[in-house]
Amino acid sequence: MKSYREELWFEIPTRRALVNITPQVEASLRRSGIQEGLLLCNAMHITASVFINDDEPGLHRDFERWLERLAPEKPYSQYEHNVGEDNADAHLKRTIMGREVVVAVTQGRLDLGPWEQIFYGEFDGKRRKRVLIKIIGE
């Protein structure tokens, strides 16, 4: 069994964004040389997410509206966490969207469904953050 580890770094210029990272994850898989196994991809920050869904702009706007209804950014004073901070909503959004994905690797490729893509969800941007890719297999 082989193991491969890589970090992707992001510095999103806006507070929130959804970024399709499938090409970067596929490149990591190629570099690993692993043909059969499992790939873990997770956000290493508690205000960011990694998830799988469709790469469709209308859906992304729906996510933004839905998340804002569930955990609105403002007023900052509505959150106990926001004492000297303003990112409580980002923590909640991350919990809703998830920390990580695990994808099967088959014949050296991500075993995703026809519309599935891997996304990095940023909910408190404007600073450098990382995503871990860990691949195990043969």
C-alpha positions in Angstrom: 0.0 0.0 0.0 1.3 3.5 -1.0 0.4 6.8 0.6 0.6 10.2 -0.9 0.1 13.6 0.7 -0.2 17.1 -0.8 -1.5 20.5 0.2 -3.4 22.9 -2.0 -3.2 26.6 -1.0 -5.8 29.2 -1.6 -6.1 32.9 -0.9 -9.6 33.9 -2.0 -9.9 37.7 -2.4 -13.6 37.7 -1.3 -15.2 36.7 1.9 -17.1 33.8 0.3 -16.6 31.8 -2.8 -17.1 28.3 -4.2 -14.1 27.1 -6.3 -14.1 24.0 -8.4 -10.8 22.2 -7.4 -11.4 19.0 -9.4 -8.5 19.7 -11.8 -6.1 20.3 -8.9 -7.2 17.1 -7.2 -6.9 15.1 -10.4 -3.4 16.5 -10.9 -2.5 15.4 -7.4 -3.8 11.9 -8.1 -1.7 11.7 -11.3 1.4 12.8 -9.3 0.7 10.1 -6.7 0.9 7.3 -9.2 -1.9 5.4 -7.3 -4.2 3.5 -9.6 -6.6 1.9 -7.1 -7.5 3.3 -3.7 -9.1 6.2 -1.8 -8.6 9.9 -1.9 -9.4 12.1 1.0 -9.7 15.9 0.4 -10.4 18.1 3.4 -10.3 21.8 4.3 -7.7 22.4 7.0 -9.5 25.5 8.3 -12.7 25.7 10.4 -14.2 28.4 8.2 -13.8 26.5 4.8 -15.3 23.4 3.4 -14.7 20.7 0.8 -17.8 19.1 -0.8 -19.0 17.4 -4.0 -21.8 18.8 -6.2 -22.7 20.0 -9.7 -20.7 22.9 -11.2 -23.7 25.0 -12.2 -23.7 28.8 -11.5 -27.5 28.9 -10.6 -26.9 26.1 -8.0 -24.0 28.1 -6.5 -26.2 31.2 -6.1 -28.8 29.0 -4.5 -26.2 27.7 -2.0 -25.2 31.3 -1.2 -28.8 32.4 -0.6 -29.6 29.2 1.4 -26.5 29.5 3.6 -27.2 33.2 4.2 -30.7 32.4 5.4 -29.4 29.6 7.7 -26.4 31.6 9.1 -26.5 35.3 8.0 -23.2 37.1 8.2 -24.8 40.2 9.7 -25.6 41.6 12.2 -22.3 40.3 13.7 -23.8 41.0 17.2 -26.2 38.1 16.8 -23.4 35.6 17.5 -21.8 34.9 20.9 -18.6 33.9 19.1 -18.2 37.3 17.5 -16.4 39.0 20.4 -13.5 40.7 18.6 -14.3 38.6 15.5 -16.9 38.6 12.7 -16.8 35.1 11.4 -19.3 33.0 13.5 -21.4 32.6 10.4 -18.5 31.1 8.5 -18.0 28.4 11.2 -21.7 27.5 10.9 -21.6 27.5 7.1 -18.6 25.1 7.1 -20.5 22.7 9.4 -23.4 22.7 7.1 -21.3 22.2 3.9 -18.9 19.7 5.4 -15.2 19.3 6.1 -14.2 16.7 3.6 -14.9 14.2 0.8 -13.6 10.7 0.2 -13.5 9.6 -3.5 -12.7 6.1 -4.8 -9.8 5.9 -7.2 -10.3 3.4 -10.0 -7.8 2.8 -12.8 -5.9 6.0 -11.8 -9.0 8.3 -12.0 -11.4 9.8 -9.6 -14.5 7.6 -9.5 -17.1 10.5 -9.6 -20.6 10.5 -11.0 -21.4 12.2 -14.3 -22.0 15.7 -12.9 -20.0 15.5 -9.7 -17.1 17.9 -9.1 -15.1 18.7 -6.0 -15.4 22.2 -4.5 -13.6 24.3 -2.0 -16.0 26.5 -0.2 -14.6 29.6 1.4 -16.7 31.3 4.0 -14.2 33.7 5.6 -11.7 34.5 2.9 -9.1 37.2 2.3 -6.4 35.1 3.9 -4.3 32.1 3.0 -5.8 28.7 3.7 -5.0 25.1 2.7 -6.7 21.9 1.6 -5.2 18.5 2.4 -5.2 15.7 -0.2 -4.3 12.2 1.1 -4.3 9.3 -1.2 -3.8 5.6 -0.2 -3.8 2.6 -2.4 -1.8 0.7 -5.0 
